[in-house]
Amino acid sequence: MIRAWIVAGALLFATVAAAATPDPGYDAWGGWRGVSSTASGRFRTEQIDGVWWLITPDGHGFFSVGVDHLRPGGDYSPALDRAPYYDNIIAKYGSETGWAAATLPRLQSLGVNTIGAFSEPQWFPNAIAYTVRLGLSSYAPEVPGVPTPLVARITRDYFDAAFANGVNANIATQAGPCAADPWCIGIFTDNELGLNQSLAQVWPYLDAYLILPAGAAGKLAAQQFLAARYGNDVAAFNAVWGTGLGSFDDLQGLTALSPAPAGPLMRPTGSAAQIADRRAFDAAVAARFYQVTHDALRALSPAVLILGSRLLILSTRPEVLEAIAPYVDVMTVNYYEIADSILILAPDYPGDYGIPFARLFDDLDTMYRLTGKPFLIGEFSYRAADAGLPNTLPPFFPTLATQADRAQALGNYLRRVVARPYLVGAHWFQYMDQPAEGRFDGENQNFGLVDIHDDLWPALTDRLRSVASGAAPRRQLVPGFAGRRADDCLVEWTATAPLAPRRRPAPPSRFVCVDGDATCDTDSIAGQCTIDVMPCAAIDDGRIPCAAAVPDAVRVERLTPAGDAALAAALQASLDSIAQPATLPGVCGVAVPIAVPAGGRVALRTRAAAGTRVDRDAVRLICKAR
């Protein structure tokens, strides 16, 4: 008995001492020292205890809080024939160098540790991590005759030799400086390409390449693809498409397939088999772009991170994701909240041309389940009407009423990012507001952290600072200890609320939020906190330690207070989604929002099994009154 008390006392002392240990702080690159790994001299990725991280050159966990379009020139306005932001910063600081000297400490005070796309990182040498965006699609020749999409992009023949030749000939010039600079996190190969039929690609690539001349590279690729897909059985192809080809060589004389493809936002036309052919060839074209750019970058540098082409929200299908995943280190998505009015106008578009979803982030969660790659959000933003800007183009995004609403939206969004273990960061678009008169493409939005005079939007940036400052330490999964430690990694948990410490030598299982705190409370309703909760499966958790295994059976055993059948069903469905044979280690189920009354709590008990192994978890959600 005495020995037991001595052991218990020692454990309690160790736990209290650990709790009293000050935050280990950050390394010179912005990496949190609370996560340590091998120092490689460059940024890289690693999954540690179920959480994906960027790892700094010194070997610490880095969560990328970035801002795009950081440049003294701002946006040029054709209507004004000048860039008003540039004029204002010259008047304010006297020079571009003066602007940079004032901007760096401002970024650091806001918790921004990354310069994102469309920026000029050369103003901040050896001071802040950055990314580089290339435009490698431009080396592929245009396919003439394809209608212009709503999101203006050019349909290109990526099988043409000019594409690979151009990329290989120019990659050292374009990507070499990044590959040689340890402050460069990695490279975006392009921006928002139409990788399948979508808002950025009116026709499927199969129909687009058929209008090429006989013998053109893209048309030959389409022929080879279809011949392989049909096992060289042209009769089977004829039966599906209603054609009378004598051999697949006759495709070189074909210029169209029937039925003709409908352009988005219309529903896809044709039979299920025809739609599947078109979708599969889209994926083959996407893989071609990604493979060529991957091989060129890898030949240049085996270490530089390949961040992909910044996928367009709602416009990337599952087939494409699975085809391109082998060729990236990090999958990047430009992921904005879409206005309800747009979704009502085109409710079928996400399922037809991307991935269906019920709530924001559901589709992104599905993308990770399909690929198993870490994800980066390359762009997100919110705008508000009280800024006095038109906010008319593009029309897809909600326009909030006030800057306070904008701050609330940023806090809710970024907290959901921090809670997702597969996300390694998010970049705000953009640093400064756009001109009211419109930039080169007409955009005229209140998207800035600063206004056109380079003054901070205080409500927005205060909220950014509050969420970003504690982002890295919050990124951990919780085993929810209620059973054998050696089995506690079958299912682990994450939530939008921070963890509360408890007096035992194990990660805590309580998520605590204060009513109205947008760093954790995802609603705007007084008197309650809404906390999003996600179960994750098969965590390789060295903290316990526990060998990862995908559960084959899961169930909600108890929900307190009882009686909310809809909530219990949603939690069960989320658990069921990760108890599948094809589940990748570390994949999470759909986030479930749980409303907790202020001053109250919700308790959840679950059971997961993998063969004879059993993982019982207990998770508590607590809402403190303000």
Residue pairs with C-beta under 8 A, 6 or more apart in sequence:
11 504
11 505
12 503
14 505
15 503
15 504
15 505
16 503
19 501
23 34
23 473
24 32
24 33
24 34
25 32
25 33
26 32
26 33
26 60
27 33
27 56
27 58
27 60
28 58
29 43
29 56
29 57
29 58
29 60
29 62
29 129
29 183
30 56
30 62
30 113
30 114
30 128
30 129
31 54
31 55
31 56
31 58
31 59
31 60
31 61
31 62
32 60
32 61
32 62
32 63
32 472
32 473
33 60
34 61
34 472
34 473
35 48
35 53
35 60
35 61
35 472
36 59
36 60
36 61
37 46
37 48
37 53
37 55
37 59
37 60
37 61
38 55
38 59
39 57
39 58
39 59
40 55
40 57
40 59
40 303
41 57
41 182
42 57
42 182
42 303
42 304
43 54
43 55
43 56
43 57
43 62
43 129
43 182
43 184
43 185
43 186
43 305
44 54
44 55
44 303
44 305
44 329
45 52
45 53
45 54
45 55
45 305
45 329
45 330
45 374
45 424
46 52
46 53
46 55
47 53
47 374
47 540
47 586
48 61
48 542
49 476
49 477
49 539
49 540
49 541
49 542
49 543
50 421
50 477
50 489
50 492
50 536
50 539
50 540
50 541
50 586
51 421
51 475
51 476
51 477
52 374
52 421
52 422
52 423
52 424
52 586
53 61
53 62
53 63
53 424
53 475
54 61
54 62
54 63
54 64
54 185
54 424
54 425
55 61
55 62
56 62
57 182
61 472
61 475
62 113
62 129
62 424
62 425
62 472
63 418
63 424
63 425
63 471
63 472
63 475
64 113
64 114
64 129
64 185
64 376
64 424
64 425
64 426
64 427
65 111
65 112
65 113
65 114
65 414
65 425
65 426
65 427
65 464
65 468
65 471
66 112
66 113
66 114
66 115
66 116
66 131
66 425
66 426
66 427
66 428
67 107
67 112
67 114
67 115
67 116
67 119
67 427
67 428
67 430
67 431
67 449
68 116
68 117
68 118
68 119
68 378
68 379
68 427
68 428
68 429
68 430
68 431
69 75
69 116
69 117
69 118
69 119
69 429
69 430
69 431
69 432
70 103
70 107
70 115
70 116
70 119
70 120
70 121
70 430
70 431
71 118
71 119
71 120
71 123
71 431
72 86
72 89
72 96
72 99
72 100
72 120
72 123
73 83
73 85
73 86
73 120
74 83
74 84
74 85
74 86
74 89
74 432
74 435
74 452
75 83
75 85
75 432
75 434
75 435
75 439
75 440
75 443
76 82
76 83
76 439
76 440
77 83
77 84
77 435
77 437
77 438
77 439
78 438
78 440
79 435
79 437
79 438
80 435
80 437
83 435
84 435
84 452
85 432
85 433
85 435
85 452
85 454
88 452
88 453
88 454
89 96
89 99
89 454
90 96
90 99
92 99
92 453
92 454
93 99
93 101
93 102
96 123
97 123
99 123
99 454
100 123
100 124
103 123
103 124
104 124
104 127
104 128
106 456
107 128
108 128
109 465
110 449
110 461
110 464
110 465
110 468
111 464
111 465
111 467
111 468
111 469
111 471
112 128
112 464
112 468
113 128
113 129
114 128
114 129
114 130
114 131
114 185
114 425
114 427
115 121
115 124
115 128
115 129
115 130
115 131
116 130
116 131
116 378
116 379
116 427
116 428
116 429
117 131
117 133
117 188
117 191
117 310
117 378
117 379
117 427
118 133
118 430
119 130
119 431
121 128
121 130
121 132
121 183
121 184
124 130
125 183
126 183
127 183
128 183
129 183
129 184
129 185
130 183
130 184
130 185
131 184
131 185
131 186
131 187
131 188
131 307
132 175
132 177
132 178
132 184
132 186
132 187
132 188
133 187
133 188
133 190
133 191
133 310
134 174
134 175
134 187
134 188
134 189
134 190
135 190
135 191
136 167
136 171
136 174
136 189
136 190
136 289
136 293
136 296
137 154
137 156
137 158
137 190
137 193
137 289
137 309
138 166
139 162
139 163
139 165
139 166
139 167
139 170
140 156
140 157
140 158
140 160
140 162
140 163
140 166
140 289
141 156
141 157
141 160
141 162
141 163
142 154
142 155
142 156
142 157
143 155
143 156
143 157
143 208
143 209
143 211
143 212
143 218
144 211
145 211
146 155
146 202
146 203
146 208
146 211
147 202
147 203
147 263
148 202
149 194
149 198
149 199
149 200
149 201
149 202
149 264
150 199
150 200
150 264
151 192
151 194
151 199
151 200
151 312
152 441
153 192
153 193
153 194
153 200
153 201
155 194
155 201
155 202
155 203
155 205
155 208
156 163
157 163
157 209
157 212
157 216
157 217
157 218
158 218
158 285
158 288
158 289
158 292
159 217
159 218
159 220
159 221
159 285
159 288
160 216
160 217
160 218
161 217
163 292
164 292
164 296
167 292
167 293
167 296
168 296
168 299
171 296
171 297
171 299
171 300
172 300
175 187
175 297
175 300
175 301
175 304
176 300
177 184
178 184
178 186
178 187
178 304
179 300
179 301
179 303
179 304
184 304
185 305
185 307
186 304
186 305
186 306
186 307
186 329
186 330
187 297
187 304
187 305
187 306
187 307
188 307
188 308
188 309
188 310
188 332
188 378
189 289
189 290
189 293
189 297
189 306
189 307
189 308
189 309
190 289
190 293
190 309
190 310
191 309
191 310
191 334
192 200
192 309
192 310
192 311
192 312
192 334
193 200
193 289
193 309
193 312
194 200
194 201
194 312
194 315
195 201
195 282
195 285
195 286
195 289
195 309
195 311
195 315
195 316
195 320
195 324
196 204
196 205
196 279
196 282
196 283
196 286
196 315
196 316
196 317
196 319
196 320
196 353
197 203
197 204
197 205
197 261
197 264
197 268
197 278
197 282
197 353
198 264
198 312
198 314
198 315
198 316
198 353
198 354
199 264
199 265
199 312
199 314
199 315
199 353
200 312
200 315
201 208
201 282
202 263
202 264
203 261
203 263
204 261
204 278
204 279
204 281
204 282
205 218
205 222
205 278
205 281
205 282
205 284
205 285
206 222
206 257
206 277
206 278
206 281
206 282
207 256
207 257
207 260
207 261
207 278
208 218
209 216
209 218
209 219
209 221
209 222
210 219
210 222
210 251
210 254
210 255
210 256
210 257
211 255
211 256
212 218
212 219
213 219
214 252
214 253
215 252
219 251
219 252
220 252
221 284
221 285
221 288
222 251
222 281
223 248
223 249
223 251
223 252
225 280
225 281
225 284
226 237
226 248
226 251
226 277
226 281
227 234
227 248
229 277
229 280
230 236
230 237
232 248
234 245
234 246
234 247
234 248
234 250
237 243
237 245
237 248
238 244
238 245
240 271
240 273
240 274
240 277
241 257
241 258
241 274
241 277
242 258
243 254
243 257
245 251
245 254
257 274
259 269
259 270
259 274
260 269
261 268
261 269
261 270
261 278
262 268
262 269
264 349
264 352
264 353
265 345
265 346
265 349
267 348
267 352
268 275
268 278
268 352
270 278
279 317
279 319
280 319
282 317
282 319
282 320
283 317
283 319
283 320
283 322
283 323
284 323
286 320
286 323
286 324
287 323
287 324
287 327
289 309
290 308
290 309
290 323
290 324
290 327
290 328
291 327
293 306
293 327
294 306
294 327
294 328
297 304
297 306
298 306
305 329
305 330
306 327
306 328
306 329
306 330
307 328
307 329
307 330
307 332
307 376
307 378
308 324
308 328
308 330
308 331
308 332
309 332
310 332
310 333
310 334
310 378
310 379
311 331
311 332
311 333
311 334
312 334
313 333
313 334
313 335
313 336
313 338
313 354
314 338
314 349
314 350
314 353
314 354
314 355
314 363
315 353
315 354
316 333
316 354
316 355
316 367
317 353
317 354
317 355
318 355
318 366
318 370
321 331
321 367
321 370
321 371
322 370
322 371
324 331
325 331
325 370
325 371
325 372
325 373
328 373
329 373
329 374
330 373
330 374
330 375
330 376
330 424
331 367
331 371
331 373
331 374
331 375
331 376
332 375
332 376
332 377
332 378
333 364
333 367
333 375
333 376
333 377
333 378
334 377
334 378
334 379
334 380
334 429
335 364
335 377
335 378
335 379
335 380
336 379
336 380
336 381
336 396
336 397
337 360
337 380
337 382
337 397
337 398
337 409
337 413
338 396
338 397
338 398
339 395
339 396
339 397
339 398
339 399
340 398
342 395
342 396
343 350
350 356
350 357
350 363
354 363
355 363
355 366
355 367
356 363
357 363
357 366
359 591
359 593
360 413
360 416
361 416
361 420
361 591
362 590
362 591
364 375
364 420
365 420
365 534
365 588
365 589
365 590
365 591
367 375
368 375
368 420
368 422
368 587
368 588
369 577
369 583
369 584
369 587
369 588
372 584
372 585
372 586
372 587
373 422
374 422
374 423
374 424
375 422
375 423
375 424
376 423
376 424
376 425
376 426
376 427
377 417
377 423
377 425
377 426
377 427
378 427
379 427
379 428
379 429
380 413
380 426
380 427
380 428
380 429
381 397
381 428
381 429
381 430
381 445
381 447
382 397
382 398
382 400
382 406
382 409
382 410
382 413
382 447
383 389
383 391
383 397
383 399
383 400
383 406
383 445
383 446
383 447
384 399
384 400
384 401
384 402
384 403
384 405
384 406
384 446
385 391
385 399
385 400
385 401
385 402
386 401
386 402
386 403
387 403
387 433
387 446
387 451
387 457
388 436
389 433
389 434
389 436
389 444
389 445
389 446
390 436
390 444
390 445
391 399
391 444
391 445
391 446
392 444
393 438
393 441
393 442
393 443
393 444
393 445
394 443
400 406
400 409
403 457
403 458
403 459
403 460
404 459
406 446
406 457
406 459
406 460
407 459
407 460
407 462
407 463
407 518
408 463
408 518
408 524
410 428
410 460
410 463
410 464
410 467
410 518
411 463
411 466
411 467
411 518
411 519
412 518
412 522
413 426
414 426
414 464
414 467
414 468
414 471
415 467
415 496
415 518
415 519
415 520
415 522
416 496
416 522
416 532
416 591
417 423
417 425
417 426
418 467
418 471
418 474
418 475
418 496
419 474
419 494
419 495
419 496
419 532
419 534
419 591
420 494
420 534
420 588
421 475
421 477
421 494
421 536
421 586
421 588
422 586
422 588
428 449
428 464
429 447
430 447
430 448
431 448
431 449
431 450
432 448
432 449
432 450
432 451
432 452
432 454
433 445
433 446
433 447
433 448
433 450
433 451
433 452
434 443
434 444
434 445
434 446
434 447
434 448
435 444
435 452
436 444
436 452
437 444
438 444
448 457
449 456
449 457
449 460
449 461
449 464
450 456
450 457
451 457
463 518
463 519
466 519
467 518
467 519
470 498
470 519
474 498
474 499
476 494
476 499
476 507
477 492
477 493
477 494
477 507
477 536
477 539
477 541
478 492
478 493
478 494
478 499
478 507
478 508
478 509
478 511
478 619
479 488
479 489
479 492
479 493
479 506
479 507
479 509
479 539
479 541
479 544
479 546
479 617
480 488
480 491
480 492
480 493
480 509
480 606
480 617
480 618
480 619
481 488
481 504
481 506
481 507
481 509
481 617
481 618
482 509
482 605
482 616
482 617
482 618
483 614
483 615
483 616
483 617
484 614
484 615
485 506
485 544
485 546
486 544
486 545
486 546
486 547
487 546
487 610
487 613
487 614
487 615
488 541
488 544
488 546
488 615
488 617
489 538
489 539
489 540
489 541
489 544
489 546
489 547
489 548
489 549
489 615
490 537
490 538
490 549
490 550
490 551
490 608
490 609
490 610
490 613
490 615
491 535
491 536
491 537
491 551
491 554
491 575
491 578
491 606
491 608
491 615
491 617
492 535
492 536
492 539
492 541
492 617
493 509
493 533
493 534
493 535
493 536
493 617
493 619
494 533
494 534
494 536
494 588
495 511
495 531
495 532
495 533
495 534
495 621
496 513
496 520
496 522
496 531
496 532
497 511
497 512
497 513
497 520
497 521
497 529
497 531
497 621
498 511
498 512
498 513
498 519
498 520
499 507
499 508
499 510
499 511
499 512
500 508
500 510
500 511
500 512
500 622
501 508
502 508
502 509
502 510
506 543
506 544
507 543
509 617
509 618
509 619
509 620
510 619
510 620
510 621
510 622
511 531
511 533
511 619
511 620
511 621
511 622
512 622
512 623
512 624
513 520
513 521
513 529
513 531
513 596
513 621
513 622
513 623
513 624
514 520
514 521
514 529
514 623
514 624
514 625
514 626
515 521
515 526
515 527
515 528
515 529
515 598
515 623
515 624
515 625
515 626
516 526
516 626
517 529
517 626
520 529
520 531
521 529
521 530
521 531
521 623
522 530
522 531
522 532
522 593
523 529
523 530
523 595
525 595
527 597
527 598
528 595
528 596
528 597
528 598
528 623
529 595
529 596
529 598
529 621
529 623
530 593
530 594
530 595
530 596
531 593
531 594
531 596
531 621
531 623
532 591
532 592
532 593
532 594
533 571
533 591
533 592
533 593
533 594
533 604
533 619
533 621
534 574
534 588
534 589
534 590
534 591
534 592
535 554
535 571
535 574
535 575
535 578
535 588
535 589
535 606
536 578
536 586
536 587
536 588
536 589
537 550
537 551
537 578
537 579
537 583
537 585
537 586
537 587
537 588
537 589
537 608
538 548
538 549
538 550
538 551
538 583
538 584
538 585
538 586
538 587
539 546
539 548
539 585
539 586
540 547
540 548
540 585
540 586
541 548
548 585
549 610
549 611
549 613
550 578
550 579
550 580
550 581
550 583
550 585
550 610
551 578
551 579
551 608
551 609
551 610
551 615
552 579
552 581
552 609
552 610
552 611
553 579
553 608
553 609
554 572
554 575
554 576
554 578
554 579
554 606
554 607
554 608
554 609
555 572
555 575
555 606
555 607
556 568
556 571
556 572
556 575
556 604
556 605
556 606
557 605
557 606
557 607
557 616
558 603
558 604
558 605
559 567
559 568
559 571
559 602
559 603
559 604
559 605
560 602
560 603
560 604
561 602
567 592
567 594
570 590
570 592
571 592
571 604
571 606
573 589
573 590
574 589
574 590
574 591
574 592
575 589
575 606
575 608
576 589
577 589
577 590
578 587
578 588
578 589
579 608
594 602
594 621
596 602
596 621
596 622
596 623
597 623
598 623
598 624
598 625
598 626
599 623
599 624
599 625
600 622
600 623
601 620
601 621
601 622
601 623
602 620
602 621
603 618
603 619
603 620
603 621
604 617
604 618
604 619
604 620
604 621
605 616
605 617
605 618
605 619
606 616
606 617
606 619
607 614
607 615
607 616
607 617
608 614
608 615
608 616
608 617
609 615
